[in-house]
Amino acid sequence: MEKQGGSINMNLSADEYEVIKELTLLKTHDVLADIMTCPREIVRYFHRNNSCDCLKELYYTLKTTTTRTTHCIVCNCVKEIQQMKQCSKCKRAQYCSQECARAHHQDHKYLCKHWRALQEVDQELSFGMGYLNF
């Protein structure tokens, strides 16, 4: 993919295509994980991906009256986002406690490194614009 003038040439190499495919899968996983743990996120998802405004009022009501929740990647307990701890390097893994973070550390090391590498590639492919908002 090359930037030419004000537009982007989307002639992707096989490697670039695979990276974008993997980024898309990871982003989709994040969206689905949020939707499954937070009712507010269900409405938000459909509000943003629907051409009509039928959910607009409901979404803004939920946004002002409810808190956003997520789940612990280890024990799957659901808590408010502000109460969760996250990996300081990748900012993607959410933990309910220090114990869960320690228990997951060995498994998370590879994913963390992989996610950070994908974030860097995303920035390079999108010329700093966050092509996949990763």
N, C-alpha and C positions, 0 to 999 in steps of 0.2 A: 504494500500500500504506500503510495507516495502522495505528497501534497503538491498540487500543481496550481499555482495562482491562488484563488479563493476556494477551490474545491479539492476533494480527495479522490484520487484514482483508486478504485476498489479492486484492482487486479492483485489478488492476494496470492502469496506463495503458499505451498502446502503447510509449511511451518506456521505462518501467520494465521492461516485458516484454523489449524488445530488449536492454537492459543486462544483465538476468539471463541471457538466452540467450547473449550474448557472454561473460559471466563463466563460464558453465557450459562453453562450448567451450574457453576458455583453460585452465580447471581440468582438463578431460578431456585436453587436449593434454599438460599437465604430468604427469599420472598415467601416460599412455601412454609418454611419453619416459622417465620413471623406470623403468617396467616393462621397456622394451626394453633398457636399459643395465645393469640391476642384478638379478641372479637373486634376491637377497634381497627386492627390491621386488615381484617376481612373486608370491612366497609371501605377502608382506604384503597385497597387493591382494586375493587370493582369501581369505585368512584374515579380513580385515575385511568382505568382501562375501558371506560364506557363513554360513548360519545354524548349521551344525554346527561342532564343535570339532576336526574331523579334522586341520586344519593347525596347530593351536595349538602343539603340541610342536615341530614342524618349524620354524615361524616363530621361536620363542624360541631354538631351537638355532642357527639361522642368525644371529639378531640378536646372539648373544653370541660367535659364532665367525667372522663375516665382517664386512667393512667395507662401508659404503654407497658406491656409485659413481654417477657421473653422466657425461654427455658434454659436450664443448665444443660450443657452439652454432655455431662456425665450422668447425673441422676434424673434428668428431665423434670425437675421441680420447676414450677412457674412462679416468677417474682417480677416486681416492677424493675424496669431497666436500671433505674438509679441505684437499686440495691445489689445489682449484679457486679461481679468483678470480671474484667476482660483481660485477655492476653495483652501485655504492654507492647509487644512487637507487631503482631498482625492486626490487633483490634477486632478480631472476628470471633474468637472463641469466648463464650460467655459462661461464667461459673457462679454458682450460688455461694460458694465458700472457698476458703484457702485449701481445705482438705480435698475438695473436688478438683481444684486446679492442680494440686500435687499428684493426685491419682491419675490425672489425664496427661501429665507432662510428657511422659515417654512416648505416648501415641501422638501427641500434638506436635512434637518437635519437627517431624517431617512435613506435616500439613502446614505448619506455620512458615517454614522456609519456602515451601511451594507457593503458598498464597502470596507471600511478599514478592517472590519472583514474578508471579502473574500480575500483580499490581504494577510493578515496574514496566513490564512489557505493555500493559494496557496504556500506561502513560506515554510510552514511546510510540505505540501505534496510533494513538489519538492526538499526538502532538500536544500533550499536556491538557487535553480537554476532557479526559475521563470517558473515553468512548463508550464503555459499558457501565459507567458510573460505579466502578468497582471499588 
